[in-house]
Amino acid sequence: MVAVRSSNGWVIWLSFAAALLLSVAPMPNFMEIGRPLWVALALTYWTLALPHRVGMTTAWLLGLAEDVLYGSLLGQNALILTLITFLVLSLHQRLRMFPMWQQSLVLMVVFGLAQLVQLWLNALTGNRPPTLAFVLPALVSALLWPWACVLLRGLHQRLNVN
C-alpha cells in the first residue's frame, strides 16, 4: 500500500497573499520610505526552501499581481521579482550553506540591486525623482530576513510543505 503525501502548496500561496497584504498595509509617513520588501522576502524564502516548486514563473506572476495592486507600470515589479529570483537561484547552493548573518548581507546586495533597477525604471518613466533613499527598503528587508526566515521555516516544517 502506497501512502499519499500531501504537498500543502496552499501554504506557499497563503504566505504570498499575506506578503501582498503587508506590502500595502498602512504605515506612518516617516516609515513609508523604508517599507520592507515583503513579497521579495517570502519569494526568497520559498525559492531557497523549495526551488523545484517556486521559481521564475511564480516570481513573474507575483510581480504582475504587485503591479496590479500598486497600479504601477505593468511588468515593472514582475521584472524586479524575476531578477531577485534569478539571483537567488544562481546563489542557491551557497546561500543555503551560509549562516543567517551572511545570508542577510548577500540578500541586502540582491535586494539593493533590484531596488536600483526599480529606481532606474521609475526615472525612465518620470514617476519618481532619483534618490539613494530608495535603497533603504533593501537594508530593512535584510534586517528582517532572519525573522521572516524563522517564521516561514516554522510554517514549512509544521505543515510539512514539500
trRosetta pair geometry for C-beta under 8 A, 3 or more apart (Angstrom, degrees):
i j d omega theta_ij theta_ji phi_ij phi_ji
5 160 7.9 -117 -168 146 101 125
5 162 6.9 -16 144 55 131 136
6 160 7.5 87 75 97 84 113
7 53 8.0 165 176 -105 128 143
7 161 7.0 44 165 -156 59 56
7 162 5.5 -106 -137 69 70 71
8 11 5.0 20 152 -5 100 115
8 159 5.0 174 177 146 160 105
8 160 6.1 117 5 83 141 68
8 161 4.6 -103 88 -97 111 69
8 162 7.4 74 40 18 93 63
9 12 5.5 -40 -167 25 59 115
9 13 6.8 46 144 -9 77 102
9 53 6.9 -151 -117 -166 105 136
9 161 7.1 115 -86 -149 35 97
10 13 5.7 -59 -150 45 41 106
10 14 5.9 46 150 -25 72 107
11 14 5.6 -54 -143 38 29 113
11 15 6.4 31 155 -20 63 104
11 155 5.9 172 -177 158 126 113
11 156 7.5 159 123 -92 141 48
11 159 5.1 144 -76 97 153 154
11 161 4.9 -109 60 -81 136 130
12 15 6.0 -58 -154 34 28 108
12 16 6.6 26 149 -16 63 106
12 46 5.5 95 -139 -129 105 144
12 50 7.4 -79 -92 52 136 145
12 53 7.0 -141 -68 130 168 129
12 54 6.5 -156 -162 -68 139 122
12 161 6.5 136 -46 -164 90 142
13 16 5.4 -49 -147 36 38 114
13 17 6.4 42 151 -21 66 101
14 17 5.6 -49 -147 34 34 113
14 18 6.5 35 152 -18 64 103
15 18 5.6 -50 -147 37 34 113
15 19 6.4 38 151 -21 64 104
15 42 5.1 175 140 -150 103 126
15 46 7.2 155 81 -53 137 125
15 152 6.3 72 -143 -118 152 103
15 155 6.9 150 -73 95 126 163
16 19 5.5 -52 -147 36 33 113
16 20 6.4 36 152 -20 65 102
16 39 6.9 50 -151 -135 74 83
16 42 5.7 170 -92 123 56 143
16 43 7.4 64 -107 -70 99 77
16 46 8.0 -42 -59 -2 98 153
16 62 6.0 -108 -159 -109 127 120
17 20 5.6 -51 -148 35 33 112
17 21 6.5 32 152 -17 64 104
18 21 5.7 -54 -149 38 33 111
18 22 6.3 33 152 -18 66 105
18 42 7.7 145 72 -86 89 150
19 22 5.7 -52 -144 38 32 111
19 23 6.3 36 154 -26 64 105
19 38 4.1 180 -158 138 80 99
19 39 4.6 132 136 -88 122 52
19 41 6.9 -169 -128 62 127 89
19 42 4.1 -108 -56 -5 151 142
19 43 7.8 -162 109 -26 170 78
20 23 5.7 -53 -149 30 31 114
20 24 7.1 3 160 2 62 105
20 38 7.6 -155 -51 97 20 118
20 39 6.1 52 -76 -83 62 111
20 62 7.7 -142 -71 -156 110 89
20 65 6.3 -55 -110 131 142 121
20 66 6.9 -139 -121 -85 95 73
20 69 6.2 -163 -170 -72 107 168
21 24 6.6 -75 -154 46 31 91
21 25 6.3 52 149 -52 68 97
22 25 5.3 -32 -142 0 37 122
22 36 7.8 -23 138 73 119 105
22 38 4.3 158 88 -113 118 170
23 35 7.3 96 -146 156 60 124
23 37 7.8 22 -109 -150 111 37
23 38 4.7 -140 -62 43 86 116
23 39 5.7 -13 -50 -24 145 99
23 66 7.1 -36 111 -124 159 102
23 69 7.5 76 90 117 117 144
24 69 6.1 -120 -52 163 139 116
24 70 7.5 -154 -89 -83 108 69
27 31 4.7 -105 159 89 119 112
27 32 5.4 158 83 -80 112 67
27 35 6.2 179 19 -95 157 101
28 31 4.9 74 64 15 86 106
28 32 7.3 -130 97 -32 42 83
29 32 5.5 -36 -152 -2 36 121
30 33 7.6 -45 -180 14 36 102
31 34 6.1 -74 -166 53 57 94
31 35 7.1 92 139 -72 78 67
32 35 5.9 -9 -160 -41 42 108
33 133 5.7 -30 -177 155 128 117
33 136 5.8 35 137 64 90 148
34 136 4.5 -81 -101 138 81 118
34 137 5.9 166 -158 -80 43 57
34 139 7.5 -55 -142 70 106 97
34 140 4.6 122 173 -46 98 145
35 137 5.7 -14 73 -105 56 115
35 140 7.5 162 101 81 11 154
36 41 6.7 2 158 -26 114 136
36 137 6.2 151 -120 -157 23 86
36 140 5.0 -122 -85 120 76 110
36 141 4.8 130 -153 -84 82 73
36 144 5.3 -3 -122 19 146 155
37 40 3.8 -3 140 33 118 122
37 41 6.1 140 95 -25 74 85
37 111 5.9 -175 28 -144 150 123
37 114 7.8 82 -130 92 164 135
37 115 8.0 -121 -62 -69 137 102
37 137 5.4 99 -40 153 89 116
37 138 7.2 20 -10 -89 130 48
37 141 4.4 -12 32 -85 92 147
38 41 5.7 -55 -149 33 31 112
38 42 6.5 24 157 -13 66 105
39 42 6.0 -55 -147 40 32 107
39 43 6.0 31 154 -18 66 112
39 62 5.8 166 -175 164 122 123
39 66 6.0 -109 12 -76 172 128
39 81 6.7 -51 125 -101 115 128
40 43 5.6 -55 -139 42 29 112
40 44 6.0 34 158 -24 64 107
40 80 7.9 -65 -83 134 119 102
40 81 6.5 -142 -93 -112 79 81
40 84 5.3 -92 -142 -170 104 173
40 111 6.1 114 135 -111 150 102
40 114 7.0 160 -120 91 147 164
40 141 6.5 6 82 -157 118 154
41 44 5.8 -55 -147 34 26 111
41 45 6.6 25 156 -18 62 104
41 141 5.8 -149 -64 -159 106 101
41 144 6.6 -44 -107 102 151 111
41 145 6.5 -151 -132 -102 103 64
41 148 4.6 -47 167 170 128 169
42 45 5.9 -54 -151 34 31 109
42 46 6.4 17 159 -7 66 109
42 148 7.2 -112 -70 -176 56 123
42 152 6.8 161 -127 -90 68 143
43 46 6.2 -61 -144 44 28 101
43 47 6.0 31 156 -22 65 111
43 54 7.0 -167 -153 167 64 128
43 58 7.2 171 -134 119 99 108
43 59 5.9 90 -164 -102 139 84
43 62 6.2 -160 -82 67 127 165
43 81 6.1 35 72 -159 179 106
43 84 6.7 83 98 102 128 126
43 85 6.3 -76 155 -77 119 99
44 47 5.7 -56 -142 37 27 112
44 48 6.3 23 159 -15 63 107
44 84 6.7 -77 -73 156 96 115
44 85 7.9 -144 -88 -93 57 60
44 88 5.4 -162 -132 -101 79 154
44 107 6.4 68 -168 -128 161 124
44 110 7.9 125 -109 100 131 144
44 145 7.8 -48 94 -127 142 104
45 48 6.0 -63 -153 39 28 106
45 49 6.0 13 158 -10 67 115
45 148 6.4 -135 -50 135 135 100
45 149 5.8 -177 -108 -108 113 64
45 152 4.5 60 151 89 158 158
45 153 7.6 -122 -164 -50 121 72
46 49 5.6 -57 -132 46 33 106
46 50 5.7 -32 -175 43 71 99
46 53 7.4 -82 170 88 102 103
46 54 4.1 58 129 12 106 169
46 58 7.8 -90 105 127 129 156
46 152 7.3 -105 -56 178 74 140
47 50 7.6 -75 -115 65 14 58
47 51 5.9 46 -177 -99 58 72
47 54 5.1 -110 -80 106 56 108
47 55 6.7 110 -124 -96 93 42
47 59 7.8 23 -75 -60 129 112
47 85 5.6 -166 -100 -135 152 84
47 88 4.9 77 106 111 140 136
47 89 6.3 -91 177 -64 119 80
47 92 7.5 -113 142 -103 90 105
48 51 7.2 5 -125 -56 13 93
48 88 6.5 -90 -59 175 84 116
48 92 6.5 177 -119 -138 64 78
48 95 6.0 -96 -117 107 122 127
48 96 6.2 164 -170 -77 102 88
49 54 7.9 39 62 32 81 127
49 152 7.5 -142 -23 132 150 113
49 153 7.4 -174 -94 -99 135 73
49 156 5.8 -94 -170 -126 155 156
49 161 8.0 47 133 94 133 114
50 53 4.1 -14 145 36 120 111
50 54 5.4 81 86 11 94 97
50 161 7.2 -83 -49 130 144 102
50 162 7.3 167 -108 -157 122 33
51 54 7.0 -75 -117 63 28 70
51 55 6.5 68 -170 -81 63 94
51 89 6.3 123 -140 -120 120 90
51 92 5.9 22 -76 -137 149 149
53 58 8.0 49 134 -43 62 148
54 58 4.8 -65 -149 45 69 163
54 59 8.0 94 171 -43 83 78
55 58 5.9 107 49 19 42 101
55 59 7.0 -77 132 -5 34 100
55 85 6.4 119 -174 171 41 131
55 89 6.7 51 -137 -81 86 141
56 59 5.5 -55 -147 37 33 114
56 60 6.3 35 155 -22 66 104
56 82 5.7 51 -153 -142 82 90
56 85 5.5 167 -94 108 54 134
56 86 6.7 46 -97 -69 105 79
56 89 7.6 -51 -51 -12 88 153
57 60 5.7 -51 -148 33 32 112
57 61 6.4 29 155 -15 65 106
58 61 5.9 -57 -147 39 31 109
58 62 6.2 28 156 -15 66 108
58 85 7.6 155 72 -112 88 156
59 62 5.9 -57 -145 41 29 109
59 63 6.1 32 155 -22 64 109
59 78 7.5 117 133 -159 72 59
59 81 4.2 -171 -174 133 90 97
59 82 4.7 142 114 -87 123 52
59 84 7.0 -172 -143 65 135 89
59 85 3.9 -114 -57 -17 154 147
60 63 5.6 -56 -148 36 28 114
60 64 6.6 29 153 -18 63 103
60 78 5.0 42 -151 -165 59 104
60 81 7.2 -176 -73 86 27 108
60 82 5.3 36 -73 -74 76 115
61 64 5.8 -51 -149 34 33 110
61 65 6.5 35 150 -19 63 104
61 78 7.9 73 -31 -122 11 104
62 65 5.4 -52 -150 36 35 114
62 66 6.4 38 150 -20 66 102
62 78 7.8 148 76 -109 53 66
62 81 5.6 -131 86 160 104 167
63 66 5.5 -49 -148 35 35 113
63 67 6.4 40 151 -23 64 101
63 75 7.5 40 131 -150 117 31
63 76 7.9 -155 176 85 107 41
63 77 4.3 -175 -159 116 79 74
63 78 2.9 145 108 -95 126 43
63 79 6.8 159 177 10 155 35
63 80 6.5 158 -125 52 122 76
63 81 4.0 -157 -68 31 106 123
63 82 6.4 -57 -17 -25 152 85
64 67 5.4 -47 -148 32 35 115
64 68 6.5 33 154 -15 64 103
64 74 7.2 28 -135 -160 79 82
64 75 7.4 4 -95 -83 78 46
64 77 7.6 -173 -56 78 20 96
64 78 5.0 32 -52 -75 66 123
65 68 5.9 -55 -150 38 31 108
65 69 6.1 31 152 -20 65 111
66 69 5.5 -57 -141 40 31 112
66 70 5.9 15 165 -5 69 112
66 72 7.7 -11 130 35 81 120
66 77 3.9 -104 93 126 124 158
66 78 7.6 177 49 -54 102 59
66 81 7.2 136 14 -32 142 134
67 70 6.4 -63 -138 47 23 98
67 71 8.0 142 168 -35 51 3
67 72 5.2 -100 -139 66 67 87
67 73 7.0 -73 -144 87 112 37
67 74 5.1 105 155 -121 145 47
67 75 6.6 47 -87 -7 160 26
67 76 6.1 132 -104 43 109 81
67 77 4.9 -164 -58 33 78 108
67 78 6.3 -35 -25 -23 128 93
68 71 7.5 24 -175 -72 27 42
68 74 7.8 39 -65 -108 68 89
70 77 6.9 117 24 -35 136 143
72 76 5.2 -86 132 51 120 135
72 77 6.3 99 68 -24 136 105
72 127 8.0 38 -138 -136 91 170
73 76 4.3 83 74 -32 96 123
73 121 7.2 -141 56 160 142 117
73 125 6.1 -138 -53 -84 144 164
73 127 7.9 -128 -26 -40 111 145
74 78 7.9 15 171 3 55 124
75 78 5.0 -63 -144 46 43 119
75 79 5.9 51 157 -28 76 101
76 79 6.1 -56 -156 30 24 109
76 80 6.7 19 149 -15 61 107
76 118 7.0 87 168 -128 102 83
76 121 5.5 154 -138 141 105 152
77 80 5.3 -51 -144 38 41 114
77 81 6.1 35 158 -15 71 105
77 118 7.9 32 -94 -110 59 119
78 81 6.2 -56 -142 41 27 104
78 82 6.1 27 157 -18 62 111
79 82 5.8 -59 -145 39 27 111
79 83 6.3 31 154 -22 63 106
79 117 7.3 -129 124 141 109 130
79 121 7.6 136 72 -72 139 153
80 83 5.7 -55 -152 33 29 113
80 84 6.6 29 151 -18 63 104
80 114 4.9 92 -166 -170 90 102
80 117 6.2 171 -105 88 82 117
80 118 5.3 20 -93 -67 137 105
81 84 5.5 -48 -147 35 37 113
81 85 6.3 35 154 -17 66 105
81 114 7.9 65 -74 -150 32 139
82 85 5.7 -53 -145 39 32 110
82 86 6.2 38 153 -23 64 104
83 86 5.7 -52 -147 33 30 113
83 87 6.5 25 156 -15 63 106
83 113 7.3 -132 146 116 125 105
83 114 5.5 160 91 -105 119 90
83 117 6.3 55 36 36 174 165
84 87 6.0 -60 -151 39 29 107
84 88 6.2 25 154 -16 66 110
84 110 6.0 95 -136 156 75 108
84 111 7.0 33 -116 -92 118 58
84 114 5.0 2 -66 -75 97 147
85 88 5.7 -55 -141 40 32 109
85 89 6.0 31 159 -17 67 107
86 89 5.9 -58 -145 39 26 108
86 90 6.3 29 154 -22 62 108
87 90 5.6 -53 -147 34 31 114
87 91 6.4 6 160 3 65 110
87 110 4.8 171 112 -133 142 111
87 113 7.2 125 -68 67 163 140
88 91 6.2 -69 -143 52 29 94
88 92 6.5 67 148 -76 62 74
88 95 6.9 -24 -154 -5 72 165
88 107 8.0 30 -96 -106 101 87
88 110 6.6 76 -62 -163 78 161
89 92 5.3 -3 -151 -44 36 117
91 94 5.1 -66 -172 54 76 109
91 95 5.0 80 128 -33 97 106
91 106 6.6 -169 155 171 158 139
91 110 7.8 -122 25 -73 144 133
92 95 6.1 -61 -141 35 21 108
92 96 6.6 18 163 -19 60 108
93 96 6.2 -57 -152 31 28 110
93 97 7.0 19 154 -13 60 109
94 97 5.9 -66 -157 37 35 107
94 98 6.5 40 151 -33 70 104
94 106 8.0 169 112 -114 110 166
95 98 5.7 -49 -148 21 36 115
95 103 5.7 83 -163 -119 85 92
95 106 6.2 -142 -104 89 95 152
95 107 8.0 81 -135 -56 126 91
98 102 3.8 -120 -175 90 119 119
98 103 4.9 155 94 -56 120 75
98 106 6.8 132 31 -2 174 135
99 102 5.3 88 58 14 71 102
99 103 7.2 -131 102 -7 34 92
100 103 5.5 -54 -148 35 34 115
100 104 6.4 38 153 -23 66 102
100 145 7.5 170 -173 112 87 102
100 146 4.9 64 174 -105 132 101
100 149 6.9 -168 -129 65 107 153
101 104 5.5 -48 -152 31 34 115
101 105 6.7 35 150 -19 63 102
101 146 7.9 -1 -73 -67 53 124
102 105 5.5 -49 -149 34 38 112
102 106 6.4 36 154 -15 68 104
103 106 5.9 -57 -148 40 31 108
103 107 6.0 25 156 -14 67 112
103 145 6.5 -156 116 141 100 140
103 149 7.6 59 111 -67 149 159
104 107 5.8 -59 -142 43 27 107
104 108 6.3 36 154 -28 63 102
104 142 4.7 103 -177 179 81 85
104 143 7.0 71 -162 -84 129 28
104 145 4.7 177 -104 55 82 135
104 146 6.5 -31 -66 -39 124 89
105 108 5.6 -48 -150 26 30 114
105 109 7.0 28 152 -14 61 100
105 142 7.0 77 -84 -167 23 133
106 109 5.8 -55 -159 34 36 110
106 110 6.4 33 146 -17 68 107
107 110 5.2 -50 -140 40 40 113
107 111 5.9 37 159 -14 71 106
107 141 7.2 -114 138 120 111 99
107 142 5.3 163 91 -109 94 84
107 145 5.5 121 69 -91 153 152
108 111 6.0 -54 -139 44 27 105
108 112 5.9 33 155 -24 61 111
108 138 5.6 100 -159 152 62 94
108 139 6.2 42 -141 -101 113 48
108 141 7.6 159 -102 78 62 84
108 142 3.5 4 -75 -76 92 156
109 112 5.5 -54 -143 37 27 115
109 113 6.5 31 156 -20 63 102
110 113 6.0 -52 -153 32 29 110
110 114 6.6 26 150 -15 62 106
111 114 5.5 -54 -149 38 36 113
111 115 6.2 37 152 -20 68 105
111 137 7.2 -120 160 113 121 80
111 138 3.7 164 111 -131 103 87
111 141 5.2 -168 -145 75 170 137
111 142 6.4 -152 34 -51 136 91
112 115 5.6 -53 -145 37 32 110
112 116 6.4 33 154 -19 64 104
112 135 5.3 34 -137 -155 86 108
112 138 4.0 122 -71 161 64 168
112 139 7.8 54 -77 -48 103 67
113 116 5.7 -54 -149 36 32 111
113 117 6.6 32 152 -18 64 102
114 117 5.7 -52 -151 35 33 111
114 118 6.4 32 150 -17 65 105
114 138 7.4 152 55 -93 89 113
115 118 5.5 -52 -147 39 35 112
115 119 6.3 42 150 -23 66 102
115 134 5.8 170 168 135 108 87
115 135 5.0 140 103 -112 140 57
115 137 6.2 162 -98 62 137 100
115 138 5.0 -111 -5 -43 139 115
116 119 5.4 -46 -145 34 34 115
116 120 6.4 39 152 -21 63 102
116 134 7.9 124 -89 100 44 114
116 135 6.7 16 -61 -89 80 105
117 120 5.5 -51 -150 34 33 115
117 121 6.4 33 151 -17 65 104
118 121 5.6 -51 -146 38 34 111
118 122 6.3 35 153 -18 65 105
118 134 7.4 -153 90 165 100 124
119 122 5.7 -54 -146 38 30 111
119 123 6.3 31 154 -20 64 106
119 128 7.6 -91 -137 87 63 120
119 130 6.0 86 173 -129 107 81
119 131 8.0 -135 -140 51 125 45
119 134 4.7 123 -88 104 117 155
119 135 7.7 -37 -37 -56 141 77
120 123 5.7 -54 -147 36 30 111
120 124 6.5 32 153 -21 63 105
121 124 5.6 -52 -149 33 33 114
121 125 6.5 15 158 -4 65 108
122 125 6.1 -64 -145 47 30 99
122 127 4.6 -89 -156 62 82 105
122 128 4.3 -10 161 37 132 105
122 130 7.8 151 89 -83 100 67
122 134 8.0 -158 43 -131 146 153
123 126 7.5 35 -174 -76 31 34
123 128 7.2 -66 -68 73 55 72
123 129 7.9 48 -105 -155 83 24
123 130 4.9 16 -89 -63 126 105
128 131 8.0 -91 151 17 100 93
128 134 7.5 113 129 -91 140 132
130 134 7.7 -74 -154 -2 51 140
131 134 5.8 125 79 -21 72 95
132 135 5.7 -26 -177 12 68 114
133 136 5.4 -7 -175 -19 61 120
134 137 7.7 -33 173 14 46 99
135 138 5.3 -39 -176 24 69 121
135 139 7.1 69 133 -18 78 97
136 139 5.6 -54 -156 35 44 111
136 140 6.3 39 152 -16 73 106
137 140 5.5 -55 -141 42 38 111
137 141 5.8 40 158 -22 70 107
138 141 5.8 -54 -143 38 27 111
138 142 6.4 29 155 -20 62 107
139 142 5.8 -55 -148 35 29 111
139 143 6.5 27 153 -16 63 106
140 143 5.8 -57 -152 38 31 111
140 144 6.3 22 153 -12 66 110
141 144 5.7 -60 -144 43 32 107
141 145 6.7 61 150 -53 63 87
142 145 5.5 -21 -154 -13 35 121
144 147 5.6 -65 -166 48 62 107
144 148 5.5 59 140 -23 89 110
145 148 5.7 -60 -138 42 29 109
145 149 5.9 32 163 -23 67 110
146 149 5.7 -58 -146 37 27 113
146 150 6.4 25 158 -18 64 107
147 150 5.8 -52 -144 36 31 109
147 151 6.3 31 157 -17 64 108
148 151 5.8 -57 -147 39 29 111
148 152 6.1 18 160 -8 66 111
149 152 6.2 -60 -140 45 25 101
149 153 5.9 27 159 -20 64 112
150 153 5.8 -55 -139 39 25 111
150 154 6.4 32 156 -24 60 104
151 154 5.9 -55 -155 30 27 113
151 155 6.8 23 150 -12 62 104
152 155 5.6 -50 -150 38 39 112
152 156 6.0 45 149 -26 67 106
153 156 5.2 -50 -143 36 34 119
153 157 6.2 24 160 -12 67 107
154 157 6.2 -61 -144 42 26 101
154 158 5.8 18 163 -15 65 116
155 158 6.0 -60 -133 42 24 105
155 159 5.8 -7 177 11 64 116
155 161 7.2 23 129 -9 82 130
156 159 7.1 -72 -136 50 11 88
156 161 5.0 -83 -139 44 61 112
157 160 7.3 20 -173 -75 29 46
